Amino acid sequence: MSGGAGPFEILLAWSDRVLPVAADTTALAALLAAGIAVEPGCMTGGCGMCVTAYVEGDLIHKDTCLSASERKHAFCPCVSRAGTRIVIAG
């Protein structure tokens, strides 16, 4: 799959826990399934309610709400993906 549609991982830096994100699911679904408090919002990357900070990663931003500057440290897990891994810190 191209365009960042493949599987990737989310590393929770505060616990060293790794959450797999399958090609057919979202980072938001993986975070919620792991019990991480993230507000879902519109689920289309337009509202910014689910914006989550990250400290490292090869992000593929697919939202329409974050500026280029904001994308350097935050992503919308409802639509954005990663090439291989995203590291988030609590």
ChimeraX attribute file (.defattr): number of C-alpha atoms within 10 A of each C-alpha:
attribute: neighborCount
match mode: 1-to-1
recipient: residues
	/A:1	7
	/A:2	6
	/A:3	9
	/A:4	18
	/A:5	17
	/A:6	16
	/A:7	19
	/A:8	19
	/A:9	20
	/A:10	23
	/A:11	19
	/A:12	18
	/A:13	15
	/A:14	10
	/A:15	9
	/A:16	11
	/A:17	11
	/A:18	15
	/A:19	18
	/A:20	16
	/A:21	22
	/A:22	14
	/A:23	14
	/A:24	8
	/A:25	16
	/A:26	20
	/A:27	25
	/A:28	25
	/A:29	16
	/A:30	19
	/A:31	19
	/A:32	14
	/A:33	11
	/A:34	12
	/A:35	9
	/A:36	13
	/A:37	11
	/A:38	16
	/A:39	15
	/A:40	19
	/A:41	14
	/A:42	12
	/A:43	18
	/A:44	17
	/A:45	23
	/A:46	17
	/A:47	16
	/A:48	21
	/A:49	16
	/A:50	22
	/A:51	23
	/A:52	18
	/A:53	18
	/A:54	21
	/A:55	12
	/A:56	15
	/A:57	19
	/A:58	13
	/A:59	20
	/A:60	16
	/A:61	19
	/A:62	18
	/A:63	21
	/A:64	13
	/A:65	17
	/A:66	19
	/A:67	10
	/A:68	10
	/A:69	8
	/A:70	12
	/A:71	18
	/A:72	15
	/A:73	15
	/A:74	21
	/A:75	26
	/A:76	28
	/A:77	27
	/A:78	29
	/A:79	20
	/A:80	19
	/A:81	31
	/A:82	22
	/A:83	17
	/A:84	15
	/A:85	20
	/A:86	23
	/A:87	18
	/A:88	18
	/A:89	14
	/A:90	10
